């Protein structure tokens, strides 16, 4: 990769070069504002990441090493990510919403050289990794003090399009966790699609997802390039987001659909001045048409649904900001520039126009493969195309209309939930003879999990609270069922498999009972 291959001619690696150039252009501008109100400027991000990079080298972390960040979404995380890139190391974020069991599974696959973690997120650590416990900073000078070398700097990297930058673990797993790999080439393409060659113009925004999510890990160069001031919350609350949007006159609201539903249901919604908002960007979870309509009316803004995945680099299709009702309410838009989409059948052949097929895409943004998992990589990357497992059809205007999933997975509040993983845990409860986890449509979360259970003793069946308590030690909260249905037996297909289609239809039908709150 030459300097002309990097957006704007930055050099020394994409993320390090972008951080240095952003510091030169936007030095005193706040890059991140912590929940406590203190800010980290672009100049401080570059300087402190230099000092942490020197500390990484002192601890033996260099090109090809992997730094795992078991940290909440705080400025410290961004400094560590940029610092790792400056020494040519790979960064993997570990979602703090995972349970200790899940974090340990991710770290086992990641096989990090160095793990940074807070005390509350300490977990079983790989024996080969060096672990450093860090305190959350209360200001720029308190960011990672034990890792910094005062005034330290490292040699500038040579530009290398093949250098790996980050491994992003998917939001849900079936068995072994999978980490999607992205390097300078992919991050440069993502930045170019999102920002072009422009510098500046980003303005204030808030972080709607954890930093370990693909939306931050692959798009940090874009955030830095456009001089975004990213406001952070220790815990997402609708009232806080509405307050920040009003106080800082934000023009774009980024969120997953369940977050938007909670914002609209805030009793003080109409008291906030949201006249600055021009665009709502919603990804990661299904946006019901009723939600889209209400959000457009009450915010007085366009609503752009984004369809993507971790493996796609967070980019695939988007609803146009000026879309009419048909496109805005019922589709996920058209493929974004530079992204090819084909719909394939079970034999991997393109389907006829208007027919349903698996979404397969090819772009310079998509992952290179899964970290340390060549078999899984080969299964989804065929002939240069990423096979998503999601089903859709193209309508007559070229918009994608989702038609379901080829995989047994549903999305609860922007997070993927795999029934087999939940069933494997709950089926070991002594009061459960058999269990199937199926999705139920939900006005706030998009979908929630329902545990359809055959009790071992029908006179003493398990309660929803009992199952949630049992599963909480091994499953993140968003994976736990939020409703329970007791049945005498699970329906089976002719092949003697659980008839999930029938169970899902029963939950989606008009007779579905209201969910029990988790």
Protein Blocks (a to p, Z undefined) as FASTA:
>chain_A
ZZklpghhiahijklmmmmmmmmmmmmpcfbdcfkopacdfklmmmmmmmmmmmmmmnop
aehiacdddddddfklmmmmmmmmmnopacddddfkbcfklmmmmmmmnopabdcddfkl
gccddfkbccddddddfbfklgokllpcghiacddddddfkbcfbdcddfbdehjadddd
ddfklmmmmmmmmnomagghklpaddfbdfkbmklmmmmmmmmmnopacdddfbacfklm
mmmmmmnopabdcddfklmmmmmmpmklmmpccklpmbdcdehiacdfklmmmmmmmnop
acddddddfknnopabdcdfkbcfklmmmmgbjadehiacddddfkopacdehiacdddd
ddfkbcfbdehilklmmmmmgghiacehiacdddfkopacdebjfbdcddeehiacdfkl
mmmmmmmpmkbmbdcddddddfklopacddddddfblmlccdfklmmmmmmmmgcfklpc
cbdcddfbdcddfkopacfklmmmmmmmmklccdddZZ
